[in-house]
């Protein structure tokens, strides 16, 4: 594994440790979802956004210019996060660097799992992962960057 990939994986692992909520409920899901919608609008990007907690979808918004397929991408990305307990982009880069595939090495079908960026574990202090926060509609790394920078700025606003 080259040093650039190693550094990127280390950064992503740190993101997953840093982007943790003190508490999380339906009201916070709404505020975070609207914050992420606004972040996408500021970038002039059209995405579908999903926030799911313990299998319960608390927020879903499909911006003008997105496609119904984005919801299937969200479902498959969320499955990766829930299986590996790390962001979908982190998992994609790690498995690629280790020359592993979902189907061959983990027996996870591509119909239900996808190695693509944009899904992030929803972590609550003292509880661990309680759900997922997901963006779909942009290239992998952009989806990941939008969701992580959006979470980071939201957490900073919350104090």
C-alpha positions as CSV (number, residue, x, y, z in Angstrom):
1,X,0.0,0.0,0.0
2,X,1.5,3.3,-1.0
3,X,2.0,6.2,1.5
4,X,-0.7,8.4,-0.1
5,X,-3.4,5.7,0.4
6,X,-2.1,5.0,3.9
7,X,-2.4,8.7,4.8
8,X,-5.8,9.0,3.3
9,X,-7.1,5.9,5.2
10,X,-5.6,7.3,8.4
11,X,-7.4,10.7,7.8
12,X,-10.7,8.9,7.2
13,X,-10.3,6.8,10.4
14,X,-9.7,10.1,12.3
15,X,-12.8,11.6,10.7
16,X,-14.8,8.7,12.0
17,X,-13.5,9.3,15.5
18,X,-14.0,13.1,15.4
19,X,-17.4,13.4,13.9
20,X,-19.4,12.2,16.9
21,X,-22.7,13.6,18.2
22,X,-23.3,14.1,21.9
23,X,-27.0,13.2,21.4
24,X,-29.1,12.6,18.3
25,X,-32.9,12.6,17.8
26,X,-35.5,13.3,15.1
27,X,-35.3,17.1,15.6
28,X,-31.5,17.0,15.2
29,X,-31.9,14.8,12.1
30,X,-34.1,17.5,10.6
31,X,-31.6,20.3,11.4
32,X,-28.7,18.3,10.1
33,X,-30.6,17.3,7.0
34,X,-31.5,20.9,6.2
35,X,-27.9,21.9,6.9
36,X,-26.6,19.3,4.4
37,X,-29.2,20.5,1.8
38,X,-28.0,24.0,2.3
39,X,-24.3,22.9,1.9
40,X,-25.2,21.2,-1.4
41,X,-27.0,24.3,-2.6
42,X,-24.1,26.5,-1.8
43,X,-21.9,24.3,-4.0
44,X,-24.6,24.2,-6.7
45,X,-24.8,20.4,-6.4
46,X,-27.9,18.2,-6.7
47,X,-27.9,15.3,-4.3
48,X,-30.3,13.0,-2.5
49,X,-29.7,13.0,1.3
50,X,-30.7,10.4,3.9
51,X,-30.4,10.1,7.6
52,X,-31.4,6.8,9.1
53,X,-31.3,5.8,12.8
54,X,-31.7,2.2,13.9
55,X,-33.4,1.3,10.6
56,X,-35.8,4.3,10.9
57,X,-35.4,6.9,8.1
58,X,-35.7,10.3,9.8
59,X,-34.8,12.5,6.9
60,X,-34.9,12.0,3.1
61,X,-34.6,14.8,0.5
62,X,-34.1,14.5,-3.2
63,X,-33.0,17.7,-4.8
64,X,-34.2,18.8,-8.2
65,X,-31.9,17.1,-10.8
66,X,-31.4,13.8,-8.9
67,X,-32.7,10.4,-10.0
68,X,-34.7,7.7,-8.2
69,X,-31.7,5.5,-8.5
70,X,-30.0,7.6,-5.9
71,X,-32.1,6.0,-3.2
72,X,-30.9,2.6,-4.2
73,X,-27.3,3.8,-4.1
74,X,-28.1,5.2,-0.6
75,X,-29.5,1.8,0.5
76,X,-26.4,-0.1,-0.8
77,X,-23.9,2.4,0.7
78,X,-25.7,2.3,4.0
79,X,-25.4,-1.5,4.0
80,X,-21.6,-1.1,3.6
81,X,-21.4,1.3,6.6
82,X,-23.6,-0.9,8.7
83,X,-21.5,-4.0,7.8
84,X,-18.0,-2.5,8.2
85,X,-18.7,0.2,10.8
86,X,-16.8,2.8,8.7
87,X,-17.7,5.2,6.0
88,X,-18.5,3.7,2.6
89,X,-15.6,5.6,1.0
90,X,-13.1,4.5,3.7
91,X,-14.2,0.9,3.2
92,X,-14.0,1.3,-0.6
93,X,-10.4,2.7,-0.5
94,X,-9.3,0.1,2.1
95,X,-10.6,-2.9,0.2
96,X,-9.2,-1.6,-3.1
97,X,-5.8,-1.1,-1.4
98,X,-6.0,-4.7,0.0
99,X,-7.2,-6.0,-3.4
100,X,-10.4,-7.3,-1.9
101,X,-13.9,-7.2,-3.3
102,X,-17.3,-7.4,-1.5
103,X,-18.6,-10.4,-3.4
104,X,-15.4,-12.5,-3.5
105,X,-13.9,-11.8,-0.1
106,X,-17.0,-11.1,2.0
107,X,-19.8,-12.8,0.1
108,X,-21.8,-9.5,-0.1
109,X,-23.8,-9.2,-3.3
110,X,-23.5,-6.0,-5.4
111,X,-27.3,-5.9,-5.5
112,X,-27.2,-5.0,-1.8
113,X,-23.7,-3.5,-1.3
114,X,-21.6,-0.9,-3.2
115,X,-18.1,0.4,-2.7
116,X,-18.9,4.1,-3.3
117,X,-18.4,7.3,-1.3
118,X,-21.1,9.2,0.5
119,X,-22.4,7.1,3.5
120,X,-21.0,8.0,6.9
121,X,-21.6,6.2,10.3
122,X,-23.9,8.2,12.6
123,X,-22.0,8.0,15.9
124,X,-23.3,9.1,19.3
125,X,-21.0,9.4,22.3
126,X,-21.4,6.5,24.6
127,X,-23.6,4.6,22.2
128,X,-21.4,4.0,19.2
129,X,-23.0,3.8,15.7
130,X,-26.7,4.4,15.7
131,X,-27.3,5.0,12.0
132,X,-26.1,6.5,8.8
133,X,-25.9,9.9,7.2
134,X,-25.7,9.6,3.4
135,X,-25.3,11.7,0.3
136,X,-25.8,10.4,-3.3
137,X,-25.5,12.0,-6.6
138,X,-21.9,13.2,-7.0
139,X,-18.6,11.4,-7.8
140,X,-17.5,9.2,-4.8
141,X,-15.0,11.5,-3.2
142,X,-17.3,14.5,-3.6
143,X,-20.2,12.7,-1.9
144,X,-17.9,11.8,0.9
145,X,-16.5,15.3,1.2
146,X,-19.9,16.9,1.2
147,X,-21.2,14.6,4.0
148,X,-18.1,14.9,6.2
149,X,-17.6,18.6,5.8
150,X,-21.3,19.1,6.4
151,X,-21.3,17.1,9.6
152,X,-18.2,18.9,10.8
153,X,-19.7,22.4,10.2
154,X,-23.0,21.3,11.8
155,X,-21.2,20.0,14.9
156,X,-19.2,23.3,15.2
157,X,-22.5,25.3,15.0
158,X,-24.0,23.1,17.8
159,X,-21.1,24.1,20.0
